[in-house]
Amino acid sequence: MRLFLVFFFSLNLSLMAQELPFQSIPKAPTAMTSENLLLRMIQCLGFRYYWATEGLRPADLAYKPSTSGQSSWETLEHIYGLTEVILNTAKGKASLRPAENIPEDFKTLRSKTLHHLDAAVALFQSMKLEDLEKAKVIFDRGGKQSEFPLWNLINGPISDALYHTGQVVSFRRSSGNPIPKGVNVFLGVKN
């Protein structure tokens, strides 16, 4: 019975790891539309984040380039908050600032970040152009709300998350654990 439980637990962990989205970027859409461009930017962020965080060790998470800089862990917490904004925008919901309930362990933080992006893609995919034109980025800071057009999602949270994902790649290289070989960000696959 004990051997069965160990096998079952190992199988579940393996399946959970396979369930994370963005191991690759989906096939490109046939039409070049504003909706598809938004989706592709989020999918590319998901792919880059997936591989930037794959196989991170505690030493990588603790790494910071200087005493005054943020650690990789703190950068991942920031990216998590940015993906919450992306998802909440897709839901038409306000994002609390500062972000709350950030997961405290790496596995959960990584999974939730990727699933935020996956859910945002699904929600944005279901919208028509007129829905996107009405979409707003909404922040709630202590009960005071501010709204911005969807364009700000691109030059704000999406671009910022891409920027910080690149920092994680650089930090992990500096801590001696570069991203896995074969990750091709141009093609969106791992060979």
N, C-alpha and C positions, 0 to 999 in steps of 0.2 A: 504494500500500500504506500509506504514511504517513497519508494522508487517511482511509483505512478504519480504521486503528488509533485515530486521534483521534476519529472518529465512534463507534467501538465503546466506547472508554473513556468518552466523554461519555454515551452511552446507559446504560452500566453505572452510572455515578454517578447518573444520573437515576432509574434503577430502584431503586438502593439507597436513595435518599431517599424513594421512594414506599413502600418496604417497612417503614419505621418505623411501628410501631403507634400508635394513639391520635390520629390526625388528627381523629377525631370519636369521640363516645361511641356505642357500639352502642345499638340500639333497646332501650327498657326492657323487662325481663321482664314477663310477665303476672301472676306471683304475687309477693306481698310476703312474702318469707321471710328468715330470718336469713342463709342462704347467699347469696341474691341481694343483700342489703344489703352484705355484705362485698365481693362482686364489684364492685358499683357504686361503692363507695368507692375501690377500687383503680383501676377504669376512670376515674373522675373525676380521681384523682391523675395517671394517665397522660396524660389529655387536657390538664390544666392544665400539667403538666411539658412536654409536647410543644410547646405554644405559648409557654410562658415561655422556652424555649430555642431556638426557631426563629429563625434569623437573628442569633444573638449574634455580636458582633464581638470581636476581641482586646481592644479598649478596654472593652467591657462585661464581659468575663471578669475583667479586672484591677481593675474598679471596686470600691471599698470605701467605705462611708459615713463612716468615720473611721479614723484611724491604728490604733486598737485593735480595730476590727471585722474580720470576715472579708470577703474579696473574694467576688465572685460565683463565681469558680472554686472557692474553698475551700468555699463553700456547696454547689456542685454535687457536689463530692467527698463531702461529708457525705450528701447526698441519695442518691448512689450506694450508700453503705454501708447506708443505711436500706432501700433497695430490695433489697439482698442479704439483709437480715434477713427481709423480706416473702417473698422467693422461698424462702429456706431453711426458713422456717416451713411453707410449702406443701409442701416436699419432706420435712418431718420431720427436717431436718438442723440441726446446731448452726451458729451464726454465730460466726466468729472475731472477737474484739475485742482490740485495735483491728482494723478492717478491713484486709485485705491486698490486694495486686495491683490497686490502683485505677488505671484507665487514665490515661495521662499526656497524651493528646491529647483535645481537646473532642469531635471527631466520634465517636471510639470510646466515650468516657464517656457521651455522650448516647444513642448507640445501645444500649449495654449496659444503661443504666438503664431505657430504655423496654422492652427485651426482657426484663429481669428481671420487670417488672410484667406484661407480656403472658404470660409463662410461669407466673407466679403465678396469674393469672386462670384459665388453662387447667387448672392443677392443682387449684385450689380448686373450679372448676366440676365437676370429676369426682368430688368428695367428696360423700358423703351427710352428713346432719346428725349422725349418730353419729360419723363420722370427724372432723368439725369440733369436736365436743365433746371429743374426745380430743387434738386438735392442741395442741401446745405451742410457745411461743417459747423457743428454747434458745440460750444464749450460752456460748461457750467462751473463757475468759480465762486464757491460760497453762496449759491443761489442766484448769482447774477449771470445771465446768459448773454453770449455774443454769437452772432451768426456770420458765416462767410460763404462765398460761392464755392462750388465744387472744385474750381480751378485751384483753390488754396489747398485742397487735399493733395494735389500733385506736387506743387512747389513747397508744400509743408511736410506733412507726415510721410508721404510715400518717398519723396526725395531724401528727407532726413533719415528715414530708416535704411535706405540704400547706402547712404553715406556712412552711417554707423555700422552697418553690416561689413562694409569695407574695413572699418577700423578693427573689428573683431578678427577679420582675416589677417590683418597686419600684426595685431597683438599676438595671435596664436603662432604666427611665424616667428615672432621675436621670442616667444617662450619655448620654442623648439618643437612645435607641433603644427606644421603647415597643413593646409586643407588636403584631404585625400587626393592622391594622384588620379588623374583621369577626369577630373571635373572640368567640363568645357562650358563656360558661361556663354560663349558665343552661340553654340548649338543648343544649349539648355539640356545637356545630358551628361552622365558620367559613363565614360567608356570602361 
